[in-house]
Amino acid sequence: MNIGTQIKALRAEKRVTQEELAEKLGVSAQAVSKWETGASLPDITLLPPLAAYFGVAIDELFSFPAEAEFERIENMFWHERRIPRETFERAVRFLESQVAEGDAVRANECLAYLYNHRAESDHALASEYARRVIASDVNRRGGWVAYQEAMGAACGDEWYDNHFTVIEFCKGVLREHPDCFDALYALIENLLADKRYDDAPPYIDMLEKLDGRGSMALFYRGDVALGRGEIAEAKRLWNKGVEDYPARWQAWCDRADRVKKLGDTAQAEADYEKSFAVQSAPRFTDPLFSLAQLHEAAGEYEKAIRDNERIIEVLEKDYGTADGEEVDARRRDIERLRALQGKA
């Protein structure tokens, strides 16, 4: 950890001289020079004013090995609700330097996650402001437009709501890499979301050849059947998905997702519970999130609260996560559900 190198970089970024920094801290310019060359270290009492002057956290005064810096940034995606501007910009600088001179693939991936994290947190904040507008004036259209945009809601314009750009991108990837599972998965999901039931089957066939798990193709074929109005055939295929692959938690979750949309909430609830039960540690919490939504929609707030408590328990027991945004978000949901429970 080289604090001198970091002080020099931060000073250059702020465009101040050693003399100006020294004057601000009440030390000599020679002292600052020695820090930057590694000849000496700043007194520990100077760390808070140094951090305040550069607008960073104290730990950001220390430069870390690339691997440690990658891990620090990756942890932010999961544990921080909002990333402070200075921390965000520092992460971007490090990642862009890695694109040029280090692990470019990992750095570009982190940059994508970093900007997605900021977009998500900004949209969450935007939705809160929009809800305030609606609470003050329920008929103010601008508030509703802002809320829908922040939440990614459907607006009713087919050209805007469809997934044409994603679909065409995935097709392009598959032309170069026909065995790319993730491109096929994304393509099929977005074709079905756009109700392009005649376009999806050839890609489902391709997916079946690649996917050794098998159940995905059954569920997707059921989705196509449902889209064509063949409800009995859709249910048969979905049922076959869990009958043929009873040990796959995803199969039970997939059937639950589908029967829920047909109004069979009792079967969906049972399937979500089965999806969670067949897992071994570390368990995925997807079925518990779905149960929380199912119970909240039914006005069963106590059950929804318990679902969120179970998520917190899994995060701590299976992943060692007892704090951070993942846990805090569930606690906020519990508080919100308790408020709804009080109004019911």
C-alpha positions as CSV (number, residue, x, y, z in Angstrom):
1,M,0.0,0.0,0.0
2,N,1.8,3.1,-1.2
3,I,0.2,6.2,0.2
4,G,2.8,8.5,-1.4
5,T,2.0,7.3,-4.9
6,Q,-1.7,7.9,-4.2
7,I,-1.2,11.4,-2.7
8,K,0.9,12.3,-5.8
9,A,-1.9,11.0,-8.1
10,L,-4.7,12.8,-6.2
11,R,-2.6,16.0,-6.1
12,A,-2.1,15.9,-9.9
13,E,-5.8,15.3,-10.4
14,K,-6.7,18.3,-8.2
15,R,-4.0,20.3,-10.0
16,V,-2.3,21.6,-6.9
17,T,1.4,22.0,-6.2
18,Q,3.3,20.4,-3.3
19,E,3.6,23.8,-1.8
20,E,-0.2,24.4,-2.0
21,L,-0.9,21.0,-0.4
22,A,1.7,21.6,2.3
23,E,0.2,25.0,3.2
24,K,-3.2,23.5,3.5
25,L,-2.0,20.8,5.9
26,G,0.4,23.1,7.8
27,V,3.6,21.1,6.8
28,S,6.6,21.9,4.7
29,A,6.7,21.3,0.9
30,Q,9.7,19.1,1.6
31,A,7.5,16.8,3.8
32,V,5.0,16.4,1.0
33,S,7.9,15.6,-1.4
34,K,9.2,12.9,1.0
35,W,5.7,11.3,1.2
36,E,5.5,11.1,-2.6
37,T,8.9,9.6,-3.0
38,G,8.4,7.1,-0.2
39,A,11.1,8.6,2.0
40,S,8.7,9.1,4.8
41,L,5.0,8.7,5.7
42,P,2.5,11.4,6.8
43,D,1.6,11.4,10.4
44,I,-1.6,9.4,11.2
45,T,-3.2,12.6,12.4
46,L,-2.9,14.1,8.9
47,L,-4.9,11.3,7.2
48,P,-8.4,12.8,8.0
49,P,-7.5,16.3,6.6
50,L,-5.7,14.7,3.6
51,A,-8.8,12.7,2.8
52,A,-11.1,15.7,3.3
53,Y,-8.9,17.9,1.1
54,F,-9.0,15.4,-1.8
55,G,-12.7,14.5,-1.2
56,V,-12.0,10.8,-0.7
57,A,-12.4,8.2,2.1
58,I,-9.3,7.6,4.2
59,D,-8.8,4.1,2.8
60,E,-8.7,5.7,-0.7
61,L,-5.4,7.4,0.2
62,F,-3.8,4.0,-0.1
63,S,-3.1,2.4,-3.4
64,F,-3.9,-1.4,-3.5
65,P,-2.7,-4.2,-5.7
66,A,-4.8,-4.6,-8.8
67,E,-6.5,-7.8,-7.6
68,A,-7.5,-6.1,-4.3
69,E,-8.8,-3.1,-6.2
70,F,-10.9,-5.3,-8.5
71,E,-12.4,-7.1,-5.4
72,R,-13.1,-3.8,-3.7
73,I,-15.0,-2.5,-6.7
74,E,-16.9,-5.8,-7.3
75,N,-18.0,-5.8,-3.6
76,M,-19.6,-2.4,-4.2
77,F,-22.0,-3.8,-6.7
78,W,-23.6,-6.1,-4.0
79,H,-23.2,-4.2,-0.8
80,E,-23.7,-0.5,-1.6
81,R,-27.1,1.1,-2.2
82,R,-25.5,4.2,-3.7
83,I,-21.9,4.7,-4.6
84,P,-20.5,8.2,-3.7
85,R,-19.5,10.2,-6.7
86,E,-15.8,10.4,-5.7
87,T,-15.7,6.6,-5.1
88,F,-17.4,6.0,-8.4
89,E,-15.0,8.2,-10.4
90,R,-12.0,6.6,-8.7
91,A,-13.2,3.2,-9.7
92,V,-13.7,4.3,-13.3
93,R,-10.2,5.7,-13.4
94,F,-8.7,2.4,-12.1
95,L,-10.8,0.3,-14.5
96,E,-10.0,2.4,-17.5
97,S,-6.3,2.1,-16.7
98,Q,-6.8,-1.7,-16.6
99,V,-8.6,-1.6,-20.0
100,A,-5.5,0.0,-21.4
101,E,-2.8,-1.9,-19.5
102,G,-4.2,-4.8,-17.5
103,D,-7.1,-7.3,-17.5
104,A,-9.3,-5.6,-20.1
105,V,-12.0,-8.2,-20.1
106,R,-12.6,-8.1,-16.3
107,A,-12.2,-4.3,-16.3
108,N,-14.8,-3.8,-19.1
109,E,-17.2,-6.2,-17.3
110,C,-16.7,-4.2,-14.1
111,L,-17.3,-0.9,-15.9
112,A,-20.6,-2.3,-17.3
113,Y,-21.7,-3.4,-13.8
114,L,-20.6,-0.1,-12.3
115,Y,-22.6,2.0,-14.7
116,N,-25.6,-0.4,-14.4
117,H,-25.4,0.0,-10.6
118,R,-25.5,3.8,-10.9
119,A,-28.3,3.6,-13.4
120,E,-30.3,1.4,-11.1
121,S,-29.7,3.5,-8.0
122,D,-30.5,6.7,-10.0
123,H,-33.8,5.2,-11.3
124,A,-34.7,4.2,-7.7
125,L,-34.1,7.8,-6.6
126,A,-36.0,9.1,-9.7
127,S,-39.0,6.8,-8.9
128,E,-39.1,8.2,-5.3
129,Y,-39.3,11.8,-6.6
130,A,-41.9,10.8,-9.1
131,R,-44.0,9.1,-6.4
132,R,-43.9,12.4,-4.5
133,V,-45.2,14.2,-7.5
134,I,-48.1,11.7,-7.8
135,A,-48.8,11.9,-4.1
136,S,-49.2,15.7,-4.4
137,D,-51.1,15.7,-7.7
138,V,-52.4,12.3,-8.8
139,N,-53.4,13.7,-12.2
140,R,-50.1,15.2,-13.1
141,R,-49.1,13.3,-16.2
142,G,-45.4,14.2,-16.0
143,G,-45.2,12.5,-12.6
144,W,-46.6,9.3,-14.1
145,V,-44.3,9.5,-17.2
146,A,-41.3,9.9,-14.9
147,Y,-42.3,7.1,-12.7
148,Q,-42.9,4.6,-15.5
149,E,-39.6,5.6,-17.1
150,A,-37.7,5.1,-13.8
151,M,-39.3,1.7,-13.3
152,G,-38.9,0.5,-16.8
153,A,-42.6,0.1,-17.1
154,A,-44.5,-0.5,-20.4
155,C,-45.6,2.7,-22.0
156,G,-47.9,1.3,-24.7
157,D,-45.9,2.3,-27.7
158,E,-44.8,-0.9,-29.4
159,W,-41.7,0.6,-31.0
160,Y,-40.5,1.7,-27.5
161,D,-41.6,-1.3,-25.5
162,N,-40.2,-4.0,-27.8
163,H,-36.7,-5.5,-27.5
164,F,-35.7,-5.1,-31.2
165,T,-32.2,-3.9,-30.5
166,V,-31.4,-6.7,-28.0
167,I,-32.8,-9.3,-30.4
168,E,-30.8,-8.1,-33.4
169,F,-27.6,-7.9,-31.3
170,C,-28.1,-11.5,-30.1
171,K,-28.7,-12.6,-33.6
172,G,-25.4,-11.0,-34.7
173,V,-23.5,-12.7,-31.9
174,L,-25.0,-16.1,-32.8
175,R,-23.9,-15.6,-36.4
176,E,-20.3,-15.5,-35.2
177,H,-20.8,-17.9,-32.2
178,P,-23.7,-20.3,-32.8
179,D,-22.9,-22.2,-29.7
180,C,-23.1,-19.3,-27.3
181,F,-25.7,-20.3,-24.7
182,D,-26.1,-16.9,-23.1
183,A,-26.9,-15.3,-26.5
184,L,-29.5,-17.9,-27.2
185,Y,-31.0,-17.6,-23.8
186,A,-31.3,-13.8,-24.1
187,L,-32.6,-14.0,-27.7
188,I,-35.4,-16.5,-26.8
189,E,-36.5,-14.6,-23.7
190,N,-36.8,-11.3,-25.6
191,L,-38.5,-12.9,-28.6
192,L,-41.1,-14.4,-26.2
193,A,-41.4,-11.1,-24.4
194,D,-42.3,-9.5,-27.7
195,K,-44.8,-12.3,-28.5
196,R,-42.8,-13.4,-31.6
197,Y,-44.0,-17.0,-31.2
198,D,-43.2,-18.0,-34.8
199,D,-39.6,-16.7,-34.6
200,A,-38.6,-18.4,-31.3
201,P,-38.9,-22.2,-32.1
202,P,-35.7,-22.6,-34.2
203,Y,-33.7,-21.0,-31.5
204,I,-35.3,-23.2,-28.8
205,D,-34.2,-26.2,-30.9
206,M,-30.6,-24.8,-30.9
207,L,-30.8,-24.2,-27.1
208,E,-31.9,-27.8,-26.5
209,K,-28.8,-29.1,-28.3
210,L,-26.6,-27.0,-26.1
211,D,-28.3,-27.2,-22.8
212,G,-27.7,-30.5,-21.0
213,R,-30.3,-29.7,-18.5
214,G,-33.2,-30.0,-20.9
215,S,-36.0,-28.5,-19.0
216,M,-35.5,-25.0,-20.4
217,A,-36.6,-26.1,-23.9
218,L,-39.7,-27.7,-22.5
219,F,-40.7,-24.6,-20.7
220,Y,-40.0,-22.4,-23.7
221,R,-42.0,-24.7,-26.0
222,G,-44.8,-24.4,-23.5
223,D,-44.6,-20.6,-23.7
224,V,-44.9,-20.8,-27.5
225,A,-48.0,-23.0,-27.1
226,L,-49.5,-20.6,-24.7
227,G,-48.9,-17.7,-27.0
228,R,-50.7,-19.6,-29.7
229,G,-53.7,-20.2,-27.5
230,E,-52.9,-23.9,-26.8
231,I,-53.3,-23.7,-23.0
232,A,-53.6,-27.5,-22.4
233,E,-50.5,-28.2,-24.4
234,A,-48.6,-25.4,-22.6
235,K,-49.5,-26.9,-19.2
236,R,-48.5,-30.4,-20.4
237,L,-45.1,-29.2,-21.4
238,W,-44.6,-27.3,-18.2
239,N,-45.6,-30.3,-16.1
240,K,-43.2,-32.5,-18.1
241,G,-40.5,-30.0,-17.2
242,V,-40.8,-30.8,-13.5
243,E,-41.6,-34.4,-14.0
244,D,-38.5,-35.0,-16.0
245,Y,-36.2,-32.8,-14.0
246,P,-37.5,-32.9,-10.3
247,A,-34.1,-32.2,-8.8
248,R,-33.6,-28.9,-10.7
249,W,-34.8,-26.1,-8.5
250,Q,-35.0,-23.9,-11.6
251,A,-37.7,-26.2,-13.1
252,W,-40.0,-25.8,-10.2
253,C,-39.4,-22.1,-10.2
254,D,-40.1,-21.9,-13.9
255,R,-43.4,-23.7,-13.6
256,A,-44.4,-21.5,-10.7
257,D,-43.7,-18.4,-12.7
258,R,-46.0,-19.6,-15.5
259,V,-48.9,-21.0,-13.5
260,K,-49.0,-17.8,-11.4
261,K,-49.7,-15.8,-14.6
262,L,-52.6,-18.1,-15.3
263,G,-54.1,-17.4,-11.8
264,D,-53.1,-20.7,-10.1
265,T,-51.5,-19.0,-7.1
266,A,-51.8,-22.1,-4.9
267,Q,-49.8,-24.2,-7.3
268,A,-47.3,-21.4,-7.8
269,E,-46.8,-21.1,-4.0
270,A,-46.2,-24.8,-3.7
271,D,-43.8,-24.8,-6.6
272,Y,-41.8,-21.9,-5.2
273,E,-41.5,-23.7,-1.9
274,K,-40.4,-26.9,-3.7
275,S,-37.9,-24.9,-5.7
276,F,-36.3,-23.7,-2.5
277,A,-36.5,-27.0,-0.7
278,V,-34.6,-29.0,-3.3
279,Q,-31.6,-26.8,-3.2
280,S,-28.4,-27.4,-1.2
281,A,-26.2,-24.7,0.2
282,P,-25.4,-22.1,-1.0
283,R,-29.0,-21.7,-2.0
284,F,-30.4,-19.2,-4.5
285,T,-33.1,-16.9,-3.1
286,D,-35.1,-16.4,-6.3
287,P,-38.1,-18.5,-5.1
288,L,-38.2,-16.6,-1.9
289,F,-38.3,-13.3,-3.7
290,S,-41.1,-14.6,-5.9
291,L,-43.0,-15.8,-2.8
292,A,-42.7,-12.4,-1.2
293,Q,-44.3,-10.8,-4.3
294,L,-47.0,-13.4,-4.5
295,H,-47.9,-13.0,-0.8
296,E,-47.8,-9.2,-1.0
297,A,-50.1,-9.2,-4.1
298,A,-52.6,-11.3,-2.1
299,G,-52.4,-9.0,0.8
300,E,-50.8,-11.6,3.0
301,Y,-48.3,-9.2,4.5
302,E,-47.2,-11.4,7.4
303,K,-46.2,-14.2,5.0
304,A,-44.4,-11.6,2.8
305,I,-42.5,-10.4,5.8
306,R,-41.5,-13.9,6.7
307,D,-40.3,-14.5,3.1
308,N,-38.0,-11.5,3.4
309,E,-36.7,-12.7,6.8
310,R,-35.9,-16.1,5.2
311,I,-33.9,-14.3,2.5
312,I,-31.9,-12.5,5.2
313,E,-31.3,-15.8,7.0
314,V,-30.0,-17.5,3.8
315,L,-27.7,-14.6,3.0
316,E,-26.1,-14.8,6.4
317,K,-26.1,-18.6,6.7
318,D,-25.1,-19.6,3.2
319,Y,-23.0,-16.5,2.1
320,G,-21.8,-15.0,5.3
321,T,-23.6,-11.7,4.4
322,A,-25.0,-10.0,7.5
323,D,-25.0,-6.4,6.3
324,G,-24.8,-4.3,3.2
325,E,-27.4,-3.3,0.6
326,E,-28.6,-6.9,0.0
327,V,-29.7,-7.2,3.6
328,D,-30.7,-3.5,4.0
329,A,-33.1,-3.7,1.0
330,R,-34.9,-6.7,2.6
331,R,-35.1,-4.8,5.9
332,R,-36.6,-1.8,4.1
333,D,-39.1,-4.1,2.5
334,I,-40.0,-5.6,5.9
335,E,-40.7,-2.1,7.2
336,R,-42.8,-1.2,4.2
337,L,-44.8,-4.4,4.5
338,R,-45.4,-3.7,8.2
339,A,-46.7,-0.3,7.3
340,L,-49.1,-1.8,4.8
341,Q,-50.1,-4.4,7.3
342,G,-51.0,-1.6,9.7
343,K,-53.2,0.0,7.1
344,A,-55.0,-3.2,6.1
